[in-house]
């Protein structure tokens, strides 16, 4: 039988975990110190509520910024959890997604603990995040995705329009966990064929479309959130390619 102090401590941990899981906005606002704009928040709640999410967007919409922080949320909402992210190149994995993950970890209002490496974050043997690229080699992809199973799993495919079919097929094996499983595709809609494009016709995915016209900087025609696309950029694209 647990001592009262230990039981109280255990209950506190459970209550905090449940708070993180059930109220991700609280985690972002009060733990990460981040206030999301509408489409970023839509992505957060899609990962909370849906097994599969696919996101197509313009450039500089905040999608990688947001999904890296969602990875931190998932780790602490569903411990022990495994988060895997991949992209077509190692540069995209390390310099885009993991740069944002490291920034979120270091700027948080609490000490998350664990050991943070360049493209890996370790909390325990069965509780970690890891990123790697697999190129377009199906055998390499199958080998890398084998064995990455856990009770709770989040798989993030960044720059998904550049990922080949063998990689998507390899990912399916890692979705066999029996607990909470989430899959997220994110990318610019640069191709109208392939698994990323097909995900927008698949009823098993919750679909999110982020247009430049959704972005606060564009709507207000001034910079209100640093790092997001601006009205000046939209005007340049309209002049170059036309509004459609």
WOHUTA-V811194 format. One record per residue. N is the residue number from 1. RES is the residue in one letter. PHI is phi in radians with two decimals (NA if undefined). OMEGA is omega in whole degrees, -180 to 180 (none if undefined). D_FIRST is the distance of its C-alpha to the first C-alpha in whole Angstrom. Layout:
n=N res=RES phi=PHI omega=OMEGA d_first=D_FIRST
n=N res=RES phi=PHI omega=OMEGA d_first=D_FIRST
This chain:
n=1 res=X phi=NA omega=-178 d_first=0
n=2 res=X phi=-1.26 omega=174 d_first=4
n=3 res=X phi=-1.21 omega=-178 d_first=7
n=4 res=X phi=-0.95 omega=-179 d_first=9
n=5 res=X phi=-1.13 omega=180 d_first=12
n=6 res=X phi=-1.19 omega=178 d_first=10
n=7 res=X phi=-1.08 omega=179 d_first=9
n=8 res=X phi=-1.13 omega=179 d_first=13
n=9 res=X phi=-1.12 omega=179 d_first=14
n=10 res=X phi=-1.09 omega=179 d_first=13
n=11 res=X phi=-1.11 omega=178 d_first=14
n=12 res=X phi=-1.08 omega=180 d_first=18
n=13 res=X phi=-1.06 omega=179 d_first=18
n=14 res=X phi=-1.09 omega=-179 d_first=18
n=15 res=X phi=-1.13 omega=178 d_first=20
n=16 res=X phi=-1.15 omega=178 d_first=23
n=17 res=X phi=-1.03 omega=179 d_first=23
n=18 res=X phi=-1.14 omega=177 d_first=24
n=19 res=X phi=-1.10 omega=178 d_first=26
n=20 res=X phi=-1.09 omega=-177 d_first=28
n=21 res=X phi=-1.15 omega=-173 d_first=28
n=22 res=X phi=-1.49 omega=-176 d_first=29
n=23 res=X phi=-2.30 omega=-178 d_first=32
n=24 res=X phi=-1.07 omega=177 d_first=33
n=25 res=X phi=-1.10 omega=177 d_first=36
n=26 res=X phi=-1.07 omega=179 d_first=34
n=27 res=X phi=-1.06 omega=-180 d_first=33
n=28 res=X phi=-1.16 omega=-176 d_first=36
n=29 res=X phi=-1.28 omega=-169 d_first=37
n=30 res=X phi=-1.67 omega=179 d_first=35
n=31 res=X phi=-1.79 omega=179 d_first=33
n=32 res=X phi=-1.50 omega=-178 d_first=36
n=33 res=X phi=1.22 omega=-175 d_first=39
n=34 res=X phi=-2.14 omega=173 d_first=41
n=35 res=X phi=-1.95 omega=-176 d_first=43
n=36 res=X phi=-1.48 omega=170 d_first=44
n=37 res=X phi=-1.55 omega=-163 d_first=47
n=38 res=X phi=-0.97 omega=-176 d_first=47
n=39 res=X phi=-1.26 omega=175 d_first=47
n=40 res=X phi=-1.12 omega=179 d_first=45
n=41 res=X phi=-1.17 omega=176 d_first=42
n=42 res=X phi=-1.06 omega=177 d_first=44
n=43 res=X phi=-1.12 omega=179 d_first=43
n=44 res=X phi=-0.98 omega=-177 d_first=39
n=45 res=X phi=-1.30 omega=174 d_first=38
n=46 res=X phi=-1.16 omega=178 d_first=40
n=47 res=X phi=-1.15 omega=177 d_first=38
n=48 res=X phi=-1.11 omega=-167 d_first=35
n=49 res=X phi=-1.81 omega=-173 d_first=36
n=50 res=X phi=-2.18 omega=178 d_first=38
n=51 res=X phi=-1.15 omega=-178 d_first=38
n=52 res=X phi=-2.25 omega=178 d_first=41
n=53 res=X phi=-2.33 omega=175 d_first=43
n=54 res=X phi=-2.25 omega=-172 d_first=47
n=55 res=X phi=-2.26 omega=171 d_first=48
n=56 res=X phi=-1.97 omega=-174 d_first=52
n=57 res=X phi=-2.70 omega=172 d_first=53
n=58 res=X phi=-1.33 omega=175 d_first=56
n=59 res=X phi=-1.24 omega=174 d_first=56
n=60 res=X phi=0.95 omega=179 d_first=54
n=61 res=X phi=-1.81 omega=180 d_first=52
n=62 res=X phi=1.57 omega=-174 d_first=49
n=63 res=X phi=-1.20 omega=179 d_first=47
n=64 res=X phi=-1.23 omega=174 d_first=46
n=65 res=X phi=-0.94 omega=-175 d_first=45
n=66 res=X phi=-1.28 omega=-174 d_first=43
n=67 res=X phi=-1.21 omega=176 d_first=41
n=68 res=X phi=-1.12 omega=179 d_first=40
n=69 res=X phi=-1.35 omega=173 d_first=38
n=70 res=X phi=-1.10 omega=177 d_first=37
n=71 res=X phi=-1.05 omega=177 d_first=35
n=72 res=X phi=-1.10 omega=178 d_first=33
n=73 res=X phi=-1.02 omega=-177 d_first=32
n=74 res=X phi=-1.07 omega=-180 d_first=31
n=75 res=X phi=-1.00 omega=-176 d_first=29
n=76 res=X phi=-1.65 omega=176 d_first=27
n=77 res=X phi=-1.43 omega=-174 d_first=27
n=78 res=X phi=-2.30 omega=-180 d_first=26
n=79 res=X phi=-1.27 omega=-7 d_first=24
n=80 res=X phi=-1.38 omega=-176 d_first=24
n=81 res=X phi=-2.29 omega=175 d_first=28
n=82 res=X phi=-2.12 omega=176 d_first=31
n=83 res=X phi=-2.04 omega=179 d_first=34
n=84 res=X phi=-2.11 omega=172 d_first=38
n=85 res=X phi=-2.18 omega=179 d_first=41
n=86 res=X phi=-2.49 omega=178 d_first=45
n=87 res=X phi=-2.73 omega=-177 d_first=48
n=88 res=X phi=-1.05 omega=-177 d_first=52
n=89 res=X phi=-2.24 omega=178 d_first=52
n=90 res=X phi=-1.12 omega=179 d_first=50
n=91 res=X phi=-1.01 omega=180 d_first=52
n=92 res=X phi=-1.16 omega=179 d_first=50
n=93 res=X phi=-1.15 omega=-173 d_first=47
n=94 res=X phi=-1.36 omega=-171 d_first=47
n=95 res=X phi=-1.59 omega=178 d_first=49
n=96 res=X phi=-1.88 omega=-175 d_first=48
n=97 res=X phi=-1.06 omega=-174 d_first=45
n=98 res=X phi=-1.27 omega=173 d_first=43
n=99 res=X phi=-1.09 omega=179 d_first=45
n=100 res=X phi=-1.22 omega=178 d_first=44
n=101 res=X phi=-1.06 omega=-179 d_first=40
n=102 res=X phi=-1.13 omega=178 d_first=40
n=103 res=X phi=-1.09 omega=180 d_first=42
n=104 res=X phi=-1.11 omega=180 d_first=39
n=105 res=X phi=-1.06 omega=-173 d_first=36
n=106 res=X phi=-1.32 omega=-177 d_first=38
n=107 res=X phi=-1.69 omega=-180 d_first=39
n=108 res=X phi=-1.12 omega=-178 d_first=36
n=109 res=X phi=-1.42 omega=177 d_first=35
n=110 res=X phi=-2.23 omega=175 d_first=32
n=111 res=X phi=-1.57 omega=-178 d_first=31
n=112 res=X phi=-1.30 omega=-177 d_first=30
n=113 res=X phi=1.27 omega=-180 d_first=29
n=114 res=X phi=1.24 omega=179 d_first=30
n=115 res=X phi=-2.14 omega=-177 d_first=33
n=116 res=X phi=-1.71 omega=177 d_first=36
n=117 res=X phi=-1.94 omega=-175 d_first=39
n=118 res=X phi=-1.08 omega=179 d_first=42
n=119 res=X phi=-2.34 omega=-179 d_first=41
n=120 res=X phi=-2.75 omega=177 d_first=38
n=121 res=X phi=-2.36 omega=-174 d_first=34
n=122 res=X phi=-1.95 omega=174 d_first=31
n=123 res=X phi=-1.94 omega=177 d_first=28
n=124 res=X phi=-2.83 omega=-178 d_first=26
n=125 res=X phi=-1.01 omega=-177 d_first=27
n=126 res=X phi=-1.97 omega=-175 d_first=27
n=127 res=X phi=-2.55 omega=-172 d_first=27
n=128 res=X phi=-2.90 omega=171 d_first=31
n=129 res=X phi=-2.22 omega=-179 d_first=34
n=130 res=X phi=-2.57 omega=178 d_first=38
n=131 res=X phi=-2.23 omega=176 d_first=41
n=132 res=X phi=-2.76 omega=174 d_first=44
n=133 res=X phi=-1.81 omega=-179 d_first=48
n=134 res=X phi=-2.23 omega=-179 d_first=49
n=135 res=X phi=1.03 omega=179 d_first=53
n=136 res=X phi=-2.18 omega=-179 d_first=54
n=137 res=X phi=-1.58 omega=-176 d_first=54
n=138 res=X phi=-1.09 omega=-180 d_first=52
n=139 res=X phi=-1.16 omega=178 d_first=51
n=140 res=X phi=-1.09 omega=-179 d_first=49
n=141 res=X phi=-1.11 omega=-179 d_first=47
n=142 res=X phi=-1.06 omega=-179 d_first=46
n=143 res=X phi=-1.18 omega=-177 d_first=45
n=144 res=X phi=-1.23 omega=-178 d_first=43
n=145 res=X phi=-1.50 omega=177 d_first=41
n=146 res=X phi=-1.28 omega=175 d_first=40
n=147 res=X phi=1.59 omega=-180 d_first=37
n=148 res=X phi=-1.55 omega=180 d_first=35
n=149 res=X phi=-1.85 omega=177 d_first=33
n=150 res=X phi=-2.77 omega=179 d_first=29
n=151 res=X phi=-1.14 omega=179 d_first=27
n=152 res=X phi=-2.27 omega=-171 d_first=29
n=153 res=X phi=-2.36 omega=170 d_first=32
n=154 res=X phi=-2.12 omega=177 d_first=35
n=155 res=X phi=-1.99 omega=-178 d_first=38
n=156 res=X phi=-2.07 omega=176 d_first=41
n=157 res=X phi=-1.90 omega=-179 d_first=45
n=158 res=X phi=-1.60 omega=-176 d_first=47
n=159 res=X phi=0.88 omega=-169 d_first=51
n=160 res=X phi=-1.13 omega=-180 d_first=50
n=161 res=X phi=-1.17 omega=179 d_first=54
n=162 res=X phi=-1.70 omega=-179 d_first=55
n=163 res=X phi=-1.67 omega=-175 d_first=52
n=164 res=X phi=-1.51 omega=-175 d_first=54
n=165 res=X phi=-1.01 omega=-180 d_first=53
n=166 res=X phi=-1.00 omega=180 d_first=51
n=167 res=X phi=-1.20 omega=178 d_first=49
n=168 res=X phi=-1.05 omega=179 d_first=48
n=169 res=X phi=-1.17 omega=179 d_first=48
n=170 res=X phi=-1.15 omega=-179 d_first=45
n=171 res=X phi=-1.10 omega=-175 d_first=43
n=172 res=X phi=-1.01 omega=-179 d_first=42
n=173 res=X phi=-1.17 omega=-179 d_first=40
n=174 res=X phi=-1.39 omega=-179 d_first=38
n=175 res=X phi=-1.61 omega=-173 d_first=37
n=176 res=X phi=-1.49 omega=-179 d_first=35
n=177 res=X phi=-1.07 omega=-176 d_first=32
n=178 res=X phi=-1.60 omega=-178 d_first=30
n=179 res=X phi=-1.72 omega=179 d_first=28
n=180 res=X phi=-1.50 omega=-177 d_first=30
n=181 res=X phi=-2.15 omega=178 d_first=33
n=182 res=X phi=-2.34 omega=177 d_first=36
n=183 res=X phi=-2.24 omega=-179 d_first=40
n=184 res=X phi=-2.28 omega=170 d_first=42
n=185 res=X phi=-1.83 omega=178 d_first=46
n=186 res=X phi=-2.40 omega=177 d_first=48
n=187 res=X phi=-3.14 omega=172 d_first=51
n=188 res=X phi=-1.51 omega=-176 d_first=55
n=189 res=X phi=-1.39 omega=-176 d_first=57
n=190 res=X phi=-1.52 omega=178 d_first=59
n=191 res=X phi=-2.34 omega=178 d_first=60
n=192 res=X phi=-1.81 omega=174 d_first=60
n=193 res=X phi=-2.30 omega=179 d_first=59
n=194 res=X phi=1.79 omega=-175 d_first=56
n=195 res=X phi=-1.13 omega=179 d_first=52
n=196 res=X phi=-1.13 omega=177 d_first=52
n=197 res=X phi=-1.08 omega=-178 d_first=55
n=198 res=X phi=-1.15 omega=-179 d_first=54
n=199 res=X phi=-1.09 omega=180 d_first=50
n=200 res=X phi=-1.42 omega=173 d_first=52
n=201 res=X phi=-1.90 omega=-175 d_first=53
n=202 res=X phi=-1.61 omega=-177 d_first=50
n=203 res=X phi=-1.16 omega=-180 d_first=48
n=204 res=X phi=-1.38 omega=-180 d_first=45
n=205 res=X phi=-1.75 omega=164 d_first=45
n=206 res=X phi=-1.46 omega=-170 d_first=45
n=207 res=X phi=-1.88 omega=179 d_first=48
n=208 res=X phi=-2.21 omega=177 d_first=49
n=209 res=X phi=-2.07 omega=178 d_first=52
n=210 res=X phi=-1.94 omega=177 d_first=53
n=211 res=X phi=-1.67 omega=174 d_first=56
n=212 res=X phi=-0.98 omega=-178 d_first=58
n=213 res=X phi=-1.28 omega=175 d_first=59
n=214 res=X phi=-1.43 omega=-170 d_first=55
n=215 res=X phi=-1.30 omega=-178 d_first=55
n=216 res=X phi=-0.92 omega=179 d_first=55
n=217 res=X phi=-1.05 omega=-179 d_first=57
n=218 res=X phi=-1.35 omega=-180 d_first=60
n=219 res=X phi=-1.08 omega=-177 d_first=59
n=220 res=X phi=-1.65 omega=179 d_first=60
n=221 res=X phi=0.99 omega=173 d_first=62
n=222 res=X phi=-2.77 omega=-177 d_first=61
n=223 res=X phi=-1.40 omega=176 d_first=58
n=224 res=X phi=-1.92 omega=176 d_first=55
n=225 res=X phi=-2.32 omega=-180 d_first=52
n=226 res=X phi=-1.07 omega=175 d_first=53
n=227 res=X phi=1.64 omega=178 d_first=53
n=228 res=X phi=-1.59 omega=179 d_first=54
n=229 res=X phi=-1.00 omega=-177 d_first=57
n=230 res=X phi=-1.97 omega=177 d_first=60
n=231 res=X phi=-1.09 omega=179 d_first=63
n=232 res=X phi=-1.04 omega=179 d_first=65
n=233 res=X phi=-1.15 omega=179 d_first=64
n=234 res=X phi=-1.06 omega=178 d_first=64
n=235 res=X phi=-1.05 omega=178 d_first=68
n=236 res=X phi=-1.08 omega=-179 d_first=68
n=237 res=X phi=-1.18 omega=178 d_first=67
n=238 res=X phi=-1.14 omega=179 d_first=69
n=239 res=X phi=-1.10 omega=-176 d_first=72
n=240 res=X phi=-1.37 omega=-171 d_first=71
n=241 res=X phi=-2.03 omega=-174 d_first=70
n=242 res=X phi=1.65 omega=-174 d_first=71
n=243 res=X phi=-1.18 omega=-179 d_first=68
n=244 res=X phi=-1.66 omega=none d_first=68
